[in-house]
Amino acid sequence: MSTGATDAAGAAVRWRTGGGRAPSLRWAEPWLLPALLLGAWTLTTSVLKWFSPSQLPGPAQVLATVRELVVTRELEPHLAASVGRIVVGFTLGAAAATVLATAVGLSRAVERLLDPTLQAIRAVPSLAWVPFLLLWLGIGEVPKVVLVAIGAFFPVYVNASAGIRNVDRKLLEVGRLHGLAGTRLARRIVLPAAAPALLTGLRLGLGQAWLFLVAAELIAASRGLGFLLVDGQNNARADLMVVSIALLALLGKLADQGVRGVERRLLSWSDGFRA
Amino acid sequence: MSPGPDDAGARAPVSEASTRRGGQPVRLERVRKAYSAARPVFAGLDLEVRAGEVVALLGASGCGKSTLVRLVAGLDRPEAGVVRVGDRLVAGPVDRVGLMFQEPRLLPWLDAGANVAFGLREGLRGTPEGSRRVRELLAAVGLPEAGTLFPHQLSGGMAQRVALARALARTPEVLLLDEPFGAVDALTRTGLQNLLVAVAARSRTTVLLVTHDVEEALRISGRLVVLGGRPAQVRLDAVVPGTTPRLPDQAGLGLLRRQALAALAPDLDTAPAGLDA
């Protein structure tokens, strides 16, 4: 029995030192999987020719398409349209969600009044909104921005209101003890204490904003990355489809990194973000 | 933590404000407080703490010591009876009453200095005098270099010292402490007790110190009150003679110590036969 325990301890130590020996290669770890995927893609398309170019074009062909889209400046309006819709829609949705979540989180009465309805609206699938919004708001920019705002709203609302409701009562008491009440208590105690939950909500909301954006652009748009995707489908241009999907992945990742950067700066005080 | 804990007592805050203000008396009259109607914590409790007095409040766990402190701080309201600080009824938290909780309760998103500044009175916040006072207080609790550290970077004892600095920041006329030094090591505790005695003496602050430690009560209080029973009653109310801080072996405390222990735990035989000196 004692031998077994020693072996286990020894294994643990070896395992730990093994992990500590390669910190110089840590930066490469996140790139390992993309590199593998890129390799598999090249291998199956350009080398082994398992897929026809009309089904899945190889990396070289996709790069050529990107170059062409950039040189002819064809990509620009699509990118600008999508990013613009995200910025405006996300800002509106997240701001509305933060305000409502604060009211709901702070007051049981407001919660009883608003929360059941909001939860019901939340249950509506994103695509179900599209025909309705088109009917009411026409086919311009407004329905797309509104759909993105709806997408951003709920993750922010759900996380922020839960975060605010779960603020440590002991810290609220510290605020009361120092003469804070109402909006001053909200600003100086409640919001900072709920900041981690709020930022998680913002990250999730941003992700869902992209989801709703593509839903809108797939169905009713003449510009945007979602439109580029449908356009590729209609014209049997698989390269266009790959480009738009890759751009969606890239932009979504960049946006997420941005929020994480803000998160790291704002939450440097938090235990979980200890460097 | 460069200076030793005993330096803490020597360098008490010396702001003008702290020397000008005097303590206020605290009076509880026929106070009733019940979290469940069947078993009230207090049913007609009377207690008076005179201005500038340092009173140690002892009692078994759950006997209502913390409730009493919360009533005086204005965080809870009695169902009947009145609580007065000075000549005013307590209707909610006020600037001139400071409270230090059992746990530090620092705001985790503020650094230690900002946490202490949080305790300043409205008029001093953000002023040069306010920041000077924060520095003085951090030095007084033995943490002159800790102002920029965040609570998660502080040890439990350090956090509790920052909490004491925050409670002192408003130059309270009544200072309430709810088992404040339970989590700090013995040396630091002695230093903080000395600081408390020095502050109380200098600014004539009224101090109500909740503790379960008879030795702490005998060391720094001028009067010792033991609560017990349900509803809680005053079981012992005795003046502790001599100047503070006292030495543990100071003559004349033996009887008081035994009385306090007996009042704390009347069911226990505090002096087993054959062991009593």
Interface residues (C-beta under 8 A of the other chain):
Chain A: K170 L171 E173 V174 R176 L177 H178 G179 I189 P192 A193 A195 S268 W269 S270 D271 R274
Chain B: A73 L75 G92 P93 V94 D95 L99 F101 E103 R105 L107 P108 W109 L110 D111 F118 G119 E122 F150 P151 H152
